[in-house]
Amino acid sequence: MSPDPSEDEEDVTWVSFSSAGYGSAEDDPWEDVVPVPSPDPEVDWYDDDSIDGEAAIQWDAPPCPAPLGIAHLIRIGCCDHCLHRLSGRRTEKRGSEGGSELREQSILTNPDLSDVGSGSDCPTCENLMDDARNISEIISSACEGIEYATMQVGVHIPKDLMEEEDAIRTRYGAPASTPLKATFVEEIQSILTGEIGDIEFVKERPDLMILIDTLTLRVEVDVRPVFIYGRYIKNSREIPQTRWPCRSCRGRQGGCEACGSSGLQYEDSVQDLIGIPFAGTMGAEDTAFHGMGREDIDVRCLGNGRPFVLEVKSPRSRSPDLAEFESKISSTSGGRVVVNSLRFSDRKEVARIKQTRSEKTYTIRFSTEEAIDQENAVSLIHSLSGKTVEQQTPRRVSHRRADKIRKRKIVSIDNVEVHGEEIEMTLRCEAGTYIKELVHSDEGRTVPSVSGTLNSKCEVIWLDVENVHAD
């Protein structure tokens, strides 16, 4: 076995490897390396794209309100409007005039800025601010002949422009400088105030909603509806609460022979007998009717009437004399519909009207298959007072209502009068009770029922809603 190499031998071995150029002190392994300058850690203010055919300026600038920041905004072509809103400087003038003042001040110290940006589009608004007066004139023209006191202005600006504006404003604009959309809306509102005069700009429930598409300069004027609350009394058994489309043509425009070209199954309705006078006087497009429940066509609604809210759509007038309409509706409907308690309302009350489930008092007259002992009949009918009945969805409404069993309470029964084979009574019931079915049982789908209690077939002659216990 060979002896271990001595330390001298190990040194010789290492030197032999060093001849490959790794350990020699005489040869520098880095002598052929070309030094590369380190990159500037700061981000250039703009890409390498050219501006108006010239090379991009390769320098950075501080944000406004520093003079160099304002000079930079001028160099990249900002219009006077945007120069003023991004600068953060207070001037005696505002808007375009304020920006022009700042531009003149910068040119005094930087004469080379005098010719910068002429003829090019502003990078932050693409000269949108220059269209503010033109758009305001379009709005004023579209609002002629419309009564309003409040307005809200909405603006759609292309996404790419918003992103570009936000990038420049965030990097070079003064802290808390106003975004383009807010500035544009303020400019429109300022011009409209000068042209129209007495107008209030609001964020909720305006009379007019103005929608501006800045890409096409299209203006849409949305006239917000007027809501009118009241109660109606229906004295006829031949009109529905709301419009009923013709069964044959399903209400198509122009109608058919069966409906006399009206598109309606019934010529009149509570909705139209109330709504048409309002729509005509207010110059509205149409109306919508929101009632607190509804009664059948052949059922009268008496007492104080049923609460409702009339929605008058796109009216050109917004301030009708409500007291005058109470008498006008009674007259034009021939007394078939009478209204009271009219007042101005809002959309929130529509939801309240729809959601309120109030008890109602009815008077109903019905006949029995044969004459019944008066005293016995009164006692049996009164025995239903306070009872909870189970009602399966009636056959007559099963095509539009879910088939299920509903539990409803009969609060009280009064004034039961027997006249041979006819009985008349007054009863107060929980909201949603089917009164006709409570009497004739709908072939046993309502339990208990007057028919079952009397052990006699019953047939409803007429039904009146005496009172809706609401408000």
C-alpha positions as CSV (number, residue, x, y, z in Angstrom):
1,M,0.0,0.0,0.0
2,S,1.4,3.4,-1.0
3,P,2.3,5.7,1.8
4,D,0.2,8.8,2.4
5,P,1.4,11.8,0.4
6,S,3.3,14.3,2.4
7,E,2.1,17.9,2.8
8,D,4.6,18.9,0.1
9,E,3.2,16.5,-2.3
10,E,-0.3,17.8,-1.7
11,D,0.9,21.3,-2.5
12,V,2.4,20.1,-5.7
13,T,-0.8,18.4,-6.7
14,W,-2.9,21.6,-6.1
15,V,-0.4,23.6,-8.2
16,S,-0.7,21.2,-11.1
17,F,-4.5,21.9,-11.2
18,S,-4.0,25.6,-10.9
19,S,-2.2,25.6,-14.2
20,A,-5.7,25.4,-15.8
21,G,-6.1,29.0,-14.9
22,Y,-8.2,28.8,-11.7
23,G,-5.6,29.6,-9.1
24,S,-2.9,31.5,-10.8
25,A,-2.2,34.8,-9.3
26,E,-0.6,36.0,-12.5
27,D,-3.8,35.5,-14.7
28,D,-6.9,37.6,-13.9
29,P,-10.0,35.6,-14.8
30,W,-12.2,38.8,-15.0
31,E,-9.9,40.8,-17.3
32,D,-12.1,40.1,-20.4
33,V,-15.4,41.2,-18.7
34,V,-17.0,44.4,-20.0
35,P,-18.5,46.5,-17.2
36,V,-22.3,47.3,-17.7
37,P,-23.8,50.5,-16.1
38,S,-26.4,49.8,-13.4
39,P,-30.0,50.7,-14.3
40,D,-31.6,53.7,-12.9
41,P,-33.9,52.6,-10.1
42,E,-36.4,55.4,-10.9
43,V,-39.3,54.7,-13.3
44,D,-39.5,56.9,-16.4
45,W,-42.5,59.2,-16.5
46,Y,-43.6,57.9,-19.9
47,D,-43.0,54.9,-22.2
48,D,-40.6,55.0,-25.1
49,D,-43.5,55.9,-27.5
50,S,-43.0,59.1,-29.3
51,I,-45.1,62.2,-28.8
52,D,-46.1,64.0,-32.0
53,G,-43.2,62.2,-33.8
54,E,-40.5,63.3,-31.4
55,A,-38.6,61.1,-29.0
56,A,-40.2,60.8,-25.6
57,I,-38.7,62.9,-22.8
58,Q,-36.5,60.7,-20.7
59,W,-36.8,62.4,-17.3
60,D,-38.9,62.2,-14.3
61,A,-40.9,64.9,-12.5
62,P,-42.3,65.5,-9.0
63,P,-46.0,65.5,-8.5
64,C,-48.0,68.7,-8.4
65,P,-48.3,71.3,-7.0
66,A,-44.5,71.5,-7.6
67,P,-43.6,73.8,-10.5
68,L,-41.8,71.0,-12.3
69,G,-44.9,68.8,-11.9
70,I,-47.1,71.5,-13.5
71,A,-44.5,71.9,-16.3
72,H,-44.5,68.2,-16.8
73,L,-48.3,68.2,-17.3
74,I,-47.9,70.9,-19.9
75,R,-45.2,68.9,-21.7
76,I,-47.4,65.8,-22.0
77,G,-50.2,67.9,-23.5
78,C,-52.8,68.4,-20.7
79,C,-55.5,70.8,-21.6
80,D,-56.2,73.9,-19.4
81,H,-59.2,72.2,-17.7
82,C,-57.1,69.2,-16.6
83,L,-54.1,71.4,-15.8
84,H,-56.1,73.3,-13.3
85,R,-57.8,70.2,-11.7
86,L,-54.5,68.2,-11.4
87,S,-52.2,71.1,-10.3
88,G,-53.5,71.6,-6.8
89,R,-52.8,75.3,-7.1
90,R,-55.4,77.9,-6.1
91,T,-56.2,80.5,-8.7
92,E,-58.6,83.4,-8.9
93,K,-60.2,81.7,-11.9
94,R,-61.5,78.1,-12.2
95,G,-61.7,75.5,-14.9
96,S,-60.2,76.3,-18.2
97,E,-59.4,79.9,-17.3
98,G,-57.6,78.8,-14.2
99,G,-55.5,76.3,-16.2
100,S,-54.7,79.0,-18.7
101,E,-53.4,81.2,-15.9
102,L,-51.2,78.4,-14.6
103,R,-49.9,77.8,-18.1
104,E,-48.9,81.4,-18.6
105,Q,-47.1,81.4,-15.2
106,S,-45.1,78.3,-16.2
107,I,-44.2,79.7,-19.6
108,L,-42.7,82.8,-17.9
109,T,-40.1,80.5,-16.2
110,N,-39.9,77.9,-19.0
111,P,-40.2,79.6,-22.4
112,D,-39.8,76.3,-24.1
113,L,-43.3,75.3,-23.0
114,S,-45.0,77.9,-25.2
115,D,-45.3,75.5,-28.2
116,V,-45.8,72.2,-26.3
117,G,-49.0,70.3,-26.8
118,S,-50.6,72.5,-29.4
119,G,-53.0,70.6,-31.6
120,S,-52.8,67.3,-29.7
121,D,-55.5,65.6,-27.6
122,C,-55.2,66.0,-23.8
123,P,-53.9,62.6,-22.5
124,T,-56.2,62.8,-19.4
125,C,-59.5,63.7,-21.0
126,E,-59.0,63.4,-24.8
127,N,-60.5,67.0,-24.9
128,L,-63.8,65.8,-23.4
129,M,-63.9,68.9,-21.2
130,D,-64.2,71.0,-24.3
131,D,-67.5,69.3,-25.1
132,A,-69.1,70.3,-21.7
133,R,-70.9,73.3,-23.1
134,N,-72.1,71.5,-26.2
135,I,-73.5,68.7,-24.1
136,S,-75.1,71.1,-21.6
137,E,-76.9,72.8,-24.5
138,I,-78.2,69.3,-25.6
139,I,-79.5,68.7,-22.1
140,S,-81.2,72.1,-21.9
141,S,-82.9,71.5,-25.2
142,A,-84.1,68.0,-24.2
143,C,-85.6,69.3,-20.9
144,E,-87.7,72.1,-22.5
145,G,-91.3,71.8,-21.6
146,I,-90.7,69.5,-18.7
147,E,-91.4,70.6,-15.1
148,Y,-88.7,69.7,-12.7
149,A,-86.9,71.1,-9.6
150,T,-84.1,68.5,-9.0
151,M,-81.7,66.7,-11.4
152,Q,-79.0,64.1,-11.2
153,V,-76.3,63.8,-13.9
154,G,-74.7,60.4,-14.7
155,V,-71.7,60.0,-17.0
156,H,-70.3,57.0,-18.9
157,I,-66.6,57.4,-19.8
158,P,-64.7,54.7,-21.7
159,K,-62.7,52.4,-19.5
160,D,-59.4,52.9,-21.2
161,L,-59.6,56.6,-20.8
162,M,-60.5,56.3,-17.1
163,E,-57.4,54.0,-16.6
164,E,-55.1,56.4,-18.4
165,E,-56.4,59.4,-16.5
166,D,-56.1,57.6,-13.2
167,A,-52.5,56.6,-13.9
168,I,-51.4,60.1,-14.7
169,R,-53.4,61.7,-11.9
170,T,-52.1,59.2,-9.3
171,R,-48.4,59.8,-10.4
172,Y,-48.3,63.5,-11.2
173,G,-51.5,65.1,-9.9
174,A,-51.7,66.9,-6.6
175,P,-52.9,64.9,-3.6
176,A,-56.7,64.8,-3.5
177,S,-57.0,66.2,-7.1
178,T,-60.4,65.7,-8.6
179,P,-61.0,62.7,-10.9
180,L,-62.1,63.4,-14.5
181,K,-65.7,62.1,-14.1
182,A,-66.4,64.2,-11.0
183,T,-64.9,67.3,-12.7
184,F,-66.9,66.8,-15.9
185,V,-70.1,66.4,-13.9
186,E,-69.3,69.6,-11.9
187,E,-68.7,71.5,-15.2
188,I,-72.0,70.3,-16.7
189,Q,-73.9,71.3,-13.5
190,S,-72.2,74.7,-13.4
191,I,-73.2,75.5,-17.0
192,L,-76.7,74.2,-16.5
193,T,-77.2,76.3,-13.4
194,G,-76.2,79.4,-15.5
195,E,-78.5,78.5,-18.3
196,I,-81.5,77.1,-16.5
197,G,-81.3,79.0,-13.2
198,D,-83.2,77.6,-10.2
199,I,-82.3,73.9,-10.1
200,E,-81.0,71.6,-7.4
201,F,-78.6,68.7,-8.2
202,V,-79.2,65.7,-5.9
203,K,-78.0,62.2,-5.5
204,E,-81.3,60.5,-4.6
205,R,-84.8,60.7,-6.1
206,P,-84.3,63.4,-8.7
207,D,-87.1,64.6,-10.9
208,L,-84.8,64.2,-13.9
209,M,-82.0,61.7,-14.4
210,I,-79.5,62.8,-17.1
211,L,-77.4,60.0,-18.6
212,I,-74.4,61.1,-20.8
213,D,-72.4,58.8,-23.1
214,T,-69.2,60.6,-23.6
215,L,-68.1,58.3,-26.5
216,T,-71.0,59.2,-28.7
217,L,-72.0,62.5,-26.9
218,R,-75.5,61.0,-26.7
219,V,-77.8,62.4,-23.9
220,E,-80.7,60.5,-22.4
221,V,-83.2,62.3,-20.2
222,D,-85.1,60.0,-17.9
223,V,-88.1,61.7,-16.3
224,R,-88.7,60.0,-13.0
225,P,-92.3,59.0,-12.1
226,V,-94.6,60.8,-9.8
227,F,-96.2,58.7,-7.1
228,I,-99.7,59.5,-5.7
229,Y,-101.2,57.8,-2.7
230,G,-104.9,57.5,-2.1
231,R,-107.9,55.3,-1.4
232,Y,-110.5,54.2,-3.9
233,I,-114.1,53.3,-3.6
234,K,-115.5,51.0,-6.3
235,N,-119.2,51.2,-6.6
236,S,-119.5,49.0,-9.7
237,R,-119.5,45.2,-9.9
238,E,-118.4,45.2,-13.5
239,I,-114.9,46.7,-13.6
240,P,-111.5,45.1,-12.6
241,Q,-108.9,46.8,-10.4
242,T,-106.2,46.9,-13.2
243,R,-106.2,46.5,-16.9
244,W,-107.3,43.1,-18.1
245,P,-105.8,42.0,-21.4
246,C,-108.1,40.5,-24.0
247,R,-108.3,36.7,-23.7
248,S,-108.3,36.4,-27.5
249,C,-105.4,38.6,-28.6
250,R,-103.7,38.8,-25.2
251,G,-103.6,42.6,-25.3
252,R,-101.5,42.9,-28.5
253,Q,-101.3,46.4,-30.0
254,G,-104.3,47.1,-32.2
255,G,-106.4,44.5,-30.4
256,C,-108.7,42.2,-32.3
257,E,-112.4,42.0,-33.2
258,A,-113.4,40.4,-29.9
259,C,-112.1,43.3,-27.9
260,G,-113.1,46.1,-30.4
261,S,-109.4,46.7,-31.1
262,S,-108.8,47.9,-27.6
263,G,-106.6,44.9,-26.5
264,L,-108.7,44.8,-23.2
265,Q,-111.1,42.3,-21.9
266,Y,-112.9,45.1,-20.0
267,E,-113.0,48.5,-21.4
268,D,-112.7,50.3,-18.0
269,S,-110.7,49.5,-14.9
270,V,-110.0,51.3,-11.6
271,Q,-106.5,51.9,-12.8
272,D,-107.6,53.8,-16.0
273,L,-110.6,55.6,-14.4
274,I,-108.1,57.1,-11.9
275,G,-105.0,57.1,-14.1
276,I,-106.2,58.5,-17.4
277,P,-107.3,61.9,-15.9
278,F,-103.9,62.2,-14.2
279,A,-101.9,61.1,-17.3
280,G,-103.8,63.5,-19.5
281,T,-103.3,66.5,-17.3
282,M,-99.7,65.7,-16.4
283,G,-98.6,64.8,-20.0
284,A,-97.5,61.4,-18.9
285,E,-96.7,58.3,-21.1
286,D,-98.7,55.9,-18.9
287,T,-99.6,54.8,-15.4
288,A,-99.0,51.8,-13.1
289,F,-101.4,50.9,-10.3
290,H,-100.2,49.4,-7.0
291,G,-103.1,48.4,-4.7
292,M,-103.2,46.9,-1.2
293,G,-104.6,43.6,-2.5
294,R,-107.5,43.5,-4.9
295,E,-111.2,42.5,-5.0
296,D,-112.9,40.5,-7.7
297,I,-114.6,42.2,-10.6
298,D,-118.0,41.6,-9.2
299,V,-117.1,42.8,-5.7
300,R,-117.6,46.4,-4.6
301,C,-115.1,48.1,-2.4
302,L,-116.9,50.6,0.0
303,G,-116.2,52.3,3.3
304,N,-113.1,54.4,3.3
305,G,-111.8,52.6,0.3
306,R,-108.8,50.5,-0.5
307,P,-105.3,52.1,-0.3
308,F,-103.3,52.4,-3.5
309,V,-100.4,54.2,-5.1
310,L,-100.7,55.5,-8.6
311,E,-97.3,55.6,-10.5
312,V,-97.5,58.4,-13.2
313,K,-94.7,57.6,-15.7
314,S,-92.6,60.2,-17.5
315,P,-94.8,63.2,-16.7
316,R,-94.1,66.6,-18.2
317,S,-95.9,68.2,-15.3
318,R,-95.3,67.2,-11.7
319,S,-97.6,69.3,-9.5
320,P,-101.3,68.4,-10.2
321,D,-104.0,69.9,-7.9
322,L,-104.9,66.7,-6.0
323,A,-108.0,68.1,-4.4
324,E,-109.4,69.0,-7.8
325,F,-108.7,65.4,-9.0
326,E,-110.8,63.9,-6.3
327,S,-113.9,65.5,-7.7
328,K,-112.8,65.1,-11.3
329,I,-112.3,61.3,-11.1
330,S,-115.8,60.8,-9.6
331,S,-117.3,62.9,-12.4
332,T,-115.4,61.3,-15.3
333,S,-116.1,57.7,-14.0
334,G,-119.8,58.4,-13.6
335,G,-119.5,57.7,-9.9
336,R,-118.3,54.2,-10.4
337,V,-114.9,55.0,-8.8
338,V,-114.4,57.6,-6.1
339,V,-111.0,58.5,-4.6
340,N,-110.1,60.2,-1.3
341,S,-107.0,61.0,0.9
342,L,-104.8,61.9,-2.2
343,R,-101.3,63.0,-1.4
344,F,-97.9,62.8,-3.1
345,S,-95.9,59.6,-2.3
346,D,-92.7,57.8,-3.3
347,R,-91.5,54.3,-4.4
348,K,-90.9,53.2,-0.8
349,E,-94.6,53.5,-0.1
350,V,-95.3,51.2,-3.1
351,A,-93.3,48.5,-1.3
352,R,-95.2,49.2,2.0
353,I,-98.6,49.0,0.2
354,K,-97.6,45.7,-1.4
355,Q,-96.3,44.1,1.8
356,T,-99.0,45.3,4.2
357,R,-101.4,42.5,5.1
358,S,-104.4,44.1,6.7
359,E,-107.6,42.6,8.1
360,K,-110.8,43.4,6.1
361,T,-114.4,43.6,6.9
362,Y,-116.9,42.2,4.4
363,T,-120.7,42.0,4.0
364,I,-121.8,38.9,2.0
365,R,-125.3,37.7,0.9
366,F,-125.8,34.1,-0.1
367,S,-128.6,31.6,-0.7
368,T,-129.1,28.1,0.8
369,E,-130.5,25.1,-1.0
370,E,-133.6,25.3,1.2
371,A,-135.0,27.6,3.9
372,I,-133.3,27.2,7.2
373,D,-134.5,27.9,10.7
374,Q,-133.5,31.5,11.5
375,E,-132.4,31.0,15.1
376,N,-130.5,27.8,14.4
377,A,-128.8,29.3,11.3
378,V,-127.6,32.4,13.3
379,S,-126.2,30.3,16.1
380,L,-124.4,28.0,13.7
381,I,-122.9,30.8,11.7
382,H,-121.7,32.6,14.9
383,S,-120.0,29.5,16.0
384,L,-117.4,30.1,13.3
385,S,-116.3,33.4,14.9
386,G,-112.7,33.2,16.1
387,K,-112.1,29.9,14.3
388,T,-109.1,29.3,12.0
389,V,-110.0,27.8,8.7
390,E,-107.9,25.8,6.3
391,Q,-108.3,26.8,2.6
392,Q,-106.8,24.9,-0.2
393,T,-106.1,27.2,-3.2
394,P,-109.6,27.8,-4.9
395,R,-110.2,26.2,-8.2
396,R,-111.0,29.6,-9.8
397,V,-107.5,30.9,-9.1
398,S,-105.5,27.6,-9.3
399,H,-104.2,28.5,-12.7
400,R,-102.2,31.4,-11.3
401,R,-101.7,30.5,-7.6
402,A,-99.6,27.7,-6.0
403,D,-101.8,24.8,-4.9
404,K,-101.4,24.7,-1.1
405,I,-103.4,25.0,2.1
406,R,-103.5,28.4,3.8
407,K,-104.6,28.9,7.4
408,R,-106.7,32.1,8.0
409,K,-108.5,33.3,11.1
410,I,-112.2,34.6,11.1
411,V,-111.8,37.4,13.6
412,S,-115.5,38.1,14.1
413,I,-119.0,37.6,12.6
414,D,-121.8,40.1,13.1
415,N,-125.2,41.2,11.9
416,V,-126.4,37.8,10.6
417,E,-129.8,38.1,9.0
418,V,-131.8,35.3,7.6
419,H,-134.5,36.0,5.0
420,G,-136.0,32.7,4.0
421,E,-133.4,31.0,1.7
422,E,-131.1,34.0,1.8
423,I,-128.6,35.0,4.5
424,E,-126.7,38.2,4.9
425,M,-123.8,38.7,7.4
426,T,-120.8,40.9,8.2
427,L,-117.5,39.3,9.1
428,R,-113.9,40.5,9.7
429,C,-111.2,38.2,8.5
430,E,-107.4,37.9,8.4
431,A,-105.7,39.1,5.2
432,G,-105.8,36.6,2.4
433,T,-109.0,34.9,3.4
434,Y,-111.1,33.7,0.4
435,I,-114.6,34.9,1.5
436,K,-116.6,33.2,-1.2
437,E,-115.0,29.9,-0.6
438,L,-115.5,30.3,3.2
439,V,-119.3,30.4,2.4
440,H,-119.7,27.7,-0.3
441,S,-116.6,25.6,0.7
442,D,-115.4,25.1,-2.8
443,E,-116.4,21.5,-2.8
444,G,-114.8,20.8,0.6
445,R,-111.5,22.7,-0.1
446,T,-112.3,25.1,2.7
447,V,-112.8,23.6,6.2
448,P,-114.7,24.6,8.2
449,S,-117.1,26.6,6.0
450,V,-120.6,28.1,6.3
451,S,-121.9,25.5,3.9
452,G,-120.5,22.7,6.0
453,T,-121.7,24.2,9.3
454,L,-125.3,24.7,8.0
455,N,-125.1,21.3,6.2
456,S,-126.6,22.9,3.1
457,K,-125.3,23.9,-0.3
458,C,-124.7,27.7,-0.4
459,E,-124.3,30.0,-3.4
460,V,-122.9,33.6,-3.1
461,I,-125.2,36.3,-4.4
462,W,-123.0,39.3,-3.8
463,L,-120.0,40.4,-1.8
464,D,-118.8,43.9,-0.6
465,V,-115.6,44.9,1.0
466,E,-116.8,47.2,3.8
467,N,-113.4,48.3,5.2
468,V,-109.7,47.7,4.7
469,H,-108.1,48.1,8.2
470,A,-104.9,49.8,7.2
471,D,-103.1,53.2,7.8
